């Protein structure tokens, strides 16, 4: 029975690790998406500030 319980414990640990890996990947995707949104909003804010400032010039 000890061997069976060790095998079951190892299987449970393996399942938990797989689940954790998927969970972490999902959060990484969410984080990267939010980071991209933040970068976009910051660029829009900078652009809006430049348009409001009479001394700001755009060199593109």
DSSP file (Angstrom, degrees, kcal/mol; ACC not computed):
  #  RESIDUE AA STRUCTURE BP1 BP2  ACC     N-H-->O    O-->H-N    N-H-->O    O-->H-N    TCO  KAPPA ALPHA  PHI   PSI    X-CA   Y-CA   Z-CA
    1    1 A X     >        0   0    0      0, 0.0     4,-2.6     0, 0.0     5,-0.2   0.000 360.0 360.0 360.0 -28.9    0.0    0.0    0.0
    2    2 A X  H  >  +     0   0    0      2,-0.2     4,-2.3     1,-0.2     5,-0.2   0.913 360.0  49.2 -64.0 -41.2    2.9    2.3    0.6
    3    3 A X  H  > S+     0   0    0      2,-0.2     4,-2.5     1,-0.2    -1,-0.2   0.912 111.3  50.1 -63.7 -41.5    3.9    2.0   -3.0
    4    4 A X  H  > S+     0   0    0      1,-0.2     4,-2.8     2,-0.2    -2,-0.2   0.923 111.3  47.6 -63.1 -44.9    0.4    2.7   -4.2
    5    5 A X  H  X S+     0   0    0     -4,-2.6     4,-2.4     2,-0.2    -1,-0.2   0.866 112.1  50.1 -67.4 -34.8    0.1    5.8   -2.0
    6    6 A X  H  X S+     0   0    0     -4,-2.3     4,-2.4    -5,-0.2    -1,-0.2   0.909 111.9  48.1 -66.8 -41.1    3.4    7.1   -3.2
    7    7 A X  H  X S+     0   0    0     -4,-2.5     4,-2.3     2,-0.2    -2,-0.2   0.927 113.3  47.3 -63.7 -45.1    2.4    6.5   -6.8
    8    8 A X  H  X S+     0   0    0     -4,-2.8     4,-2.7     1,-0.2    -2,-0.2   0.907 111.8  50.8 -63.0 -41.5   -0.9    8.3   -6.3
    9    9 A X  H  X S+     0   0    0     -4,-2.4     4,-2.4     1,-0.2    -1,-0.2   0.905 110.4  49.2 -62.8 -41.9    0.9   11.1   -4.5
   10   10 A X  H  X S+     0   0    0     -4,-2.4     4,-2.3     2,-0.2    -1,-0.2   0.893 111.9  48.9 -64.7 -40.0    3.3   11.5   -7.4
   11   11 A X  H  X S+     0   0    0     -4,-2.3     4,-2.5     2,-0.2    -2,-0.2   0.912 111.1  49.7 -65.9 -42.5    0.4   11.5   -9.9
   12   12 A X  H  X S+     0   0    0     -4,-2.7     4,-2.4     2,-0.2    -2,-0.2   0.907 111.6  48.8 -62.2 -42.1   -1.5   14.1   -7.9
   13   13 A X  H  X S+     0   0    0     -4,-2.4     4,-2.5     2,-0.2    -2,-0.2   0.912 110.6  50.8 -64.0 -42.6    1.6   16.3   -7.7
   14   14 A X  H  X S+     0   0    0     -4,-2.3     4,-2.2     2,-0.2    -2,-0.2   0.913 111.1  48.0 -61.8 -43.7    2.1   15.9  -11.5
   15   15 A X  H  X S+     0   0    0     -4,-2.5     4,-2.4     1,-0.2    -1,-0.2   0.909 111.8  50.1 -63.0 -42.2   -1.5   16.9  -12.1
   16   16 A X  H  X S+     0   0    0     -4,-2.4     4,-2.6     1,-0.2    -2,-0.2   0.896 110.0  50.2 -64.1 -40.8   -1.1   19.9   -9.8
   17   17 A X  H  X S+     0   0    0     -4,-2.5     4,-2.3     2,-0.2    -1,-0.2   0.897 110.8  49.1 -66.7 -39.7    2.0   21.0  -11.5
   18   18 A X  H  X S+     0   0    0     -4,-2.2     4,-2.1     2,-0.2    -2,-0.2   0.926 113.0  47.4 -63.9 -43.6    0.4   20.8  -15.0
   19   19 A X  H  X S+     0   0    0     -4,-2.4     4,-2.5     1,-0.2    -2,-0.2   0.912 112.1  49.8 -63.3 -43.0   -2.6   22.8  -13.8
   20   20 A X  H  X S+     0   0    0     -4,-2.6     4,-2.8     1,-0.2    -1,-0.2   0.892 108.8  52.7 -63.5 -40.4   -0.3   25.4  -12.2
   21   21 A X  H  X S+     0   0    0     -4,-2.3     4,-2.2     2,-0.2    -1,-0.2   0.920 111.6  45.2 -62.4 -44.8    1.7   25.7  -15.4
   22   22 A X  H  X S+     0   0    0     -4,-2.1     4,-2.3     2,-0.2    -2,-0.2   0.912 113.1  51.4 -64.6 -42.6   -1.4   26.4  -17.4
   23   23 A X  H  X S+     0   0    0     -4,-2.5     4,-1.8     1,-0.2    -2,-0.2   0.914 110.9  47.5 -61.2 -44.3   -2.7   28.8  -14.8
   24   24 A X  H  X S+     0   0    0     -4,-2.8     4,-2.2     2,-0.2    -1,-0.2   0.896 109.9  52.8 -65.8 -39.9    0.6   30.7  -14.8
   25   25 A X  H  X S+     0   0    0     -4,-2.2     4,-2.3     1,-0.2    -1,-0.2   0.905 107.4  52.5 -61.3 -41.8    0.6   30.8  -18.6
   26   26 A X  H  X S+     0   0    0     -4,-2.3     4,-2.2     1,-0.2    -1,-0.2   0.905 110.2  47.7 -60.8 -41.8   -2.9   32.3  -18.6
   27   27 A X  H  X S+     0   0    0     -4,-1.8     4,-2.7     2,-0.2    -1,-0.2   0.854 108.5  54.6 -69.8 -33.9   -1.8   35.0  -16.2
   28   28 A X  H  X S+     0   0    0     -4,-2.2     4,-2.6     2,-0.2    -2,-0.2   0.916 108.7  48.6 -64.4 -41.5    1.3   35.7  -18.3
   29   29 A X  H  X S+     0   0    0     -4,-2.3     4,-2.2     2,-0.2    -2,-0.2   0.927 112.6  48.3 -63.1 -45.0   -0.9   36.2  -21.4
   30   30 A X  H  X S+     0   0    0     -4,-2.2     4,-2.5     1,-0.2    -2,-0.2   0.920 112.0  49.9 -60.2 -44.2   -3.3   38.5  -19.4
   31   31 A X  H  X S+     0   0    0     -4,-2.7     4,-2.6     1,-0.2    -2,-0.2   0.926 110.8  48.1 -61.9 -46.4   -0.3   40.5  -18.1
   32   32 A X  H  X S+     0   0    0     -4,-2.6     4,-2.2     2,-0.2    -1,-0.2   0.884 111.7  50.7 -63.7 -37.7    1.2   41.0  -21.5
   33   33 A X  H  X S+     0   0    0     -4,-2.2     4,-2.2     2,-0.2    -2,-0.2   0.934 112.5  45.8 -64.0 -46.3   -2.1   42.1  -22.9
   34   34 A X  H  X S+     0   0    0     -4,-2.5     4,-2.5     1,-0.2    -2,-0.2   0.876 111.0  53.4 -64.8 -37.6   -2.6   44.6  -20.1
   35   35 A X  H  X S+     0   0    0     -4,-2.6     4,-2.4     2,-0.2    -1,-0.2   0.908 108.9  48.9 -64.3 -41.4    1.0   45.8  -20.5
   36   36 A X  H  X S+     0   0    0     -4,-2.2     4,-2.1     2,-0.2    -2,-0.2   0.899 111.0  50.3 -64.7 -40.4    0.4   46.4  -24.2
   37   37 A X  H  X S+     0   0    0     -4,-2.2     4,-2.5     2,-0.2    -2,-0.2   0.919 110.5  49.9 -62.7 -42.8   -2.8   48.3  -23.4
   38   38 A X  H  X S+     0   0    0     -4,-2.5     4,-2.6     2,-0.2    -2,-0.2   0.918 109.2  51.0 -62.7 -44.1   -1.0   50.5  -20.9
   39   39 A X  H  X S+     0   0    0     -4,-2.4     4,-2.1     1,-0.2    -1,-0.2   0.911 111.1  49.2 -59.3 -42.7    1.8   51.3  -23.4
   40   40 A X  H  X S+     0   0    0     -4,-2.1     4,-2.3     2,-0.2    -2,-0.2   0.918 111.4  48.5 -63.2 -45.0   -0.9   52.3  -26.0
   41   41 A X  H  X S+     0   0    0     -4,-2.5     4,-2.4     1,-0.2    -2,-0.2   0.889 110.0  52.1 -64.4 -39.1   -2.7   54.5  -23.5
   42   42 A X  H  X S+     0   0    0     -4,-2.6     4,-2.4     2,-0.2    -1,-0.2   0.903 109.5  49.4 -63.9 -40.4    0.6   56.2  -22.4
   43   43 A X  H  X S+     0   0    0     -4,-2.1     4,-2.4     2,-0.2    -2,-0.2   0.909 111.1  49.6 -64.0 -41.6    1.4   57.0  -26.0
   44   44 A X  H  X S+     0   0    0     -4,-2.3     4,-2.4     2,-0.2    -2,-0.2   0.892 110.6  50.5 -63.5 -39.5   -2.0   58.4  -26.5
   45   45 A X  H  X S+     0   0    0     -4,-2.4     4,-2.4     2,-0.2    -2,-0.2   0.919 110.5  48.7 -64.1 -44.8   -1.6   60.6  -23.4
   46   46 A X  H  X S+     0   0    0     -4,-2.4     4,-2.2     1,-0.2    -2,-0.2   0.912 111.9  49.5 -61.0 -42.5    1.8   61.8  -24.6
   47   47 A X  H  X S+     0   0    0     -4,-2.4     4,-2.0     1,-0.2    -2,-0.2   0.910 110.8  49.6 -63.4 -42.9    0.3   62.7  -28.0
   48   48 A X  H  X S+     0   0    0     -4,-2.4     4,-1.6     1,-0.2    -2,-0.2   0.898 110.3  50.5 -64.0 -40.7   -2.6   64.5  -26.4
   49   49 A X  H  X S+     0   0    0     -4,-2.4     4,-1.6     1,-0.2    -1,-0.2   0.893 109.7  51.0 -64.1 -39.5   -0.3   66.5  -24.2
   50   50 A X  H  < S+     0   0    0     -4,-2.2     6,-0.3     1,-0.2    -1,-0.2   0.884 109.1  50.6 -65.0 -38.2    1.8   67.5  -27.2
   51   51 A X  H  < S+     0   0    0     -4,-2.0    -1,-0.2     1,-0.2    -2,-0.2   0.821 111.9  47.6 -70.4 -30.3   -1.2   68.7  -29.1
   52   52 A X  H  < S+     0   0    0     -4,-1.6     2,-0.5    -5,-0.2    -1,-0.2   0.776  94.9  85.2 -80.2 -27.2   -2.4   70.8  -26.1
   53   53 A X    ><  -     0   0    0     -4,-1.6     3,-0.8    -5,-0.2    -4,-0.0  -0.642  67.2-153.8 -80.6 123.4    1.1   72.4  -25.6
   54   54 A X  T 3  S+     0   0    0     -2,-0.5    -1,-0.1     1,-0.2    -4,-0.0   0.743  94.7  48.6 -69.3 -22.1    1.6   75.4  -27.8
   55   55 A X  T 3  S+     0   0    0      2,-0.0     2,-0.2    -3,-0.0    -1,-0.2   0.521  86.7 107.6 -94.5  -6.0    5.4   75.0  -27.8
   56   56 A X    <   -     0   0    0     -3,-0.8     2,-0.4    -6,-0.3    -6,-0.0  -0.523  48.6-170.7 -76.6 136.7    5.4   71.3  -28.6
   57   57 A X        -     0   0    0     -2,-0.2     2,-0.5     2,-0.0    -2,-0.0  -0.950  17.2-134.4-125.4 149.2    6.5   70.3  -32.0
   58   58 A X        -     0   0    0     -2,-0.4     2,-0.7    -8,-0.0    -2,-0.0  -0.903  13.0-168.1-106.4 124.7    6.3   66.9  -33.7
   59   59 A X              0   0    0     -2,-0.5    -2,-0.0     1,-0.2    -1,-0.0  -0.748 360.0 360.0-112.6  81.5    9.4   65.7  -35.5
   60   60 A X              0   0    0     -2,-0.7    -1,-0.2     0, 0.0    -2,-0.0   0.382 360.0 360.0-111.0 360.0    8.3   62.7  -37.6
